[in-house]
Amino acid sequence: MSKRIGWILHAQPKVRAGSCETHGAYESRCYIGDVWSRCPACIEEAEKREAGEAESRAAAARLAAWQNRIGQAGIPERFHDRGFDNFVAATEAQERALRFCRNYADNFDAVRKSGRSAIFIGKPGTGKTHLACAIGLQIMRANRTVLFSTVMRALRRVKNTWAKGSEESEGRAIATLTAPDLLILDEVGVQFGTDFERNMLFDILNERYERRLPTVMMSNLPVEQVSEYLGERIIDRLREDGGGRIVFDWDSHRKTKGQA
């Protein structure tokens, strides 16, 4: 038994000169049987290459998972790269809007605990969607759930459940809107303003209000028209717990700055 082990594993490695076509001479060692070590520089390069390839695969997998999460959150592709750092704030009013949104995202644990909501009001191209998506993307990185939708799309989803053969129930459609940590609703007031729309929107926001789930809403309409469309019941809930109303009252930057 001991002789056999001695043949397999040398007490001291045997050494001989080795030659590599790429790196030249090296010292080759044999620890077991007649198995000699390869060029150490080649081995190091192969290990680095394998580690780089593994990291590339892992990075690609992380990117795919992140893009899938963004897609499920409904954030428009145009806004996947929007953040606070690439929002152009050239005036004090723009700085105030940026500070509010950054603070809202940075302190989302407290926002979530209180259910503090916000509404962004202003003309198209003033950065409302940019900042709302920046909030959503930041809190998603902290493993919070986000859903972005226009009001019309949200209401249409509920209405579609009434069709014969619908694969989604009305309750599930509403639950999709009431479950996320943050709901972002765009284009408030673009709808027809029917009693159904107001009642359904109230039901969704009231459910989130009762569960202390914050909502960020956006509208291109003047403040008075937004209040008229939403109704006093919804406005009251948006005011709860210090809800913010941010007015984007500057000219559109969409053509020159790419904001929306």
ChimeraX attribute file (.defattr): number of C-alpha atoms within 10 A of each C-alpha:
attribute: neighborCount
match mode: 1-to-1
recipient: residues
	/A:1	5
	/A:2	6
	/A:3	7
	/A:4	8
	/A:5	12
	/A:6	12
	/A:7	13
	/A:8	13
	/A:9	14
	/A:10	13
	/A:11	11
	/A:12	10
	/A:13	13
	/A:14	14
	/A:15	13
	/A:16	12
	/A:17	9
	/A:18	15
	/A:19	13
	/A:20	13
	/A:21	7
	/A:22	9
	/A:23	11
	/A:24	10
	/A:25	12
	/A:26	16
	/A:27	14
	/A:28	18
	/A:29	18
	/A:30	17
	/A:31	17
	/A:32	17
	/A:33	13
	/A:34	12
	/A:35	11
	/A:36	17
	/A:37	16
	/A:38	16
	/A:39	19
	/A:40	14
	/A:41	14
	/A:42	13
	/A:43	12
	/A:44	11
	/A:45	11
	/A:46	12
	/A:47	12
	/A:48	12
	/A:49	12
	/A:50	12
	/A:51	12
	/A:52	12
	/A:53	12
	/A:54	12
	/A:55	12
	/A:56	12
	/A:57	12
	/A:58	12
	/A:59	12
	/A:60	12
	/A:61	12
	/A:62	12
	/A:63	12
	/A:64	12
	/A:65	12
	/A:66	14
	/A:67	14
	/A:68	12
	/A:69	17
	/A:70	21
	/A:71	15
	/A:72	13
	/A:73	20
	/A:74	15
	/A:75	21
	/A:76	13
	/A:77	10
	/A:78	10
	/A:79	18
	/A:80	15
	/A:81	11
	/A:82	20
	/A:83	18
	/A:84	19
	/A:85	10
	/A:86	13
	/A:87	18
	/A:88	15
	/A:89	16
	/A:90	8
	/A:91	9
	/A:92	9
	/A:93	15
	/A:94	20
	/A:95	14
	/A:96	15
	/A:97	20
	/A:98	20
	/A:99	14
	/A:100	17
	/A:101	20
	/A:102	20
	/A:103	13
	/A:104	20
	/A:105	21
	/A:106	14
	/A:107	12
	/A:108	22
	/A:109	14
	/A:110	12
	/A:111	22
	/A:112	19
	/A:113	12
	/A:114	18
	/A:115	26
	/A:116	24
	/A:117	28
	/A:118	24
	/A:119	24
	/A:120	23
	/A:121	23
	/A:122	21
	/A:123	18
	/A:124	18
	/A:125	21
	/A:126	24
	/A:127	27
	/A:128	26
	/A:129	25
	/A:130	23
	/A:131	25
	/A:132	28
	/A:133	23
	/A:134	24
	/A:135	25
	/A:136	27
	/A:137	25
	/A:138	18
	/A:139	21
	/A:140	19
	/A:141	11
	/A:142	10
	/A:143	10
	/A:144	16
	/A:145	18
	/A:146	25
	/A:147	22
	/A:148	25
	/A:149	19
	/A:150	17
	/A:151	21
	/A:152	17
	/A:153	13
	/A:154	20
	/A:155	21
	/A:156	13
	/A:157	18
	/A:158	18
	/A:159	12
	/A:160	15
	/A:161	17
	/A:162	12
	/A:163	10
	/A:164	7
	/A:165	7
	/A:166	10
	/A:167	9
	/A:168	14
	/A:169	15
	/A:170	16
	/A:171	10
	/A:172	12
	/A:173	18
	/A:174	18
	/A:175	14
	/A:176	15
	/A:177	25
	/A:178	23
	/A:179	17
	/A:180	19
	/A:181	23
	/A:182	27
	/A:183	25
	/A:184	28
	/A:185	23
	/A:186	24
	/A:187	18
	/A:188	21
	/A:189	19
	/A:190	15
	/A:191	13
	/A:192	11
	/A:193	13
	/A:194	10
	/A:195	9
	/A:196	11
	/A:197	18
	/A:198	18
	/A:199	14
	/A:200	16
	/A:201	17
	/A:202	19
	/A:203	15
	/A:204	19
	/A:205	22
	/A:206	18
	/A:207	17
	/A:208	24
	/A:209	22
	/A:210	10
	/A:211	15
	/A:212	18
	/A:213	23
	/A:214	26
	/A:215	26
	/A:216	22
	/A:217	25
	/A:218	25
	/A:219	23
	/A:220	21
	/A:221	18
	/A:222	13
	/A:223	15
	/A:224	8
	/A:225	13
	/A:226	19
	/A:227	15
	/A:228	12
	/A:229	21
	/A:230	18
	/A:231	14
	/A:232	11
	/A:233	12
	/A:234	19
	/A:235	17
	/A:236	10
	/A:237	19
	/A:238	25
	/A:239	15
	/A:240	15
	/A:241	13
	/A:242	13
	/A:243	21
	/A:244	18
	/A:245	19
	/A:246	20
	/A:247	20
	/A:248	21
	/A:249	13
	/A:250	14
	/A:251	11
	/A:252	18
	/A:253	15
	/A:254	13
	/A:255	9
	/A:256	8
	/A:257	14
	/A:258	15
	/A:259	21
	/A:260	18
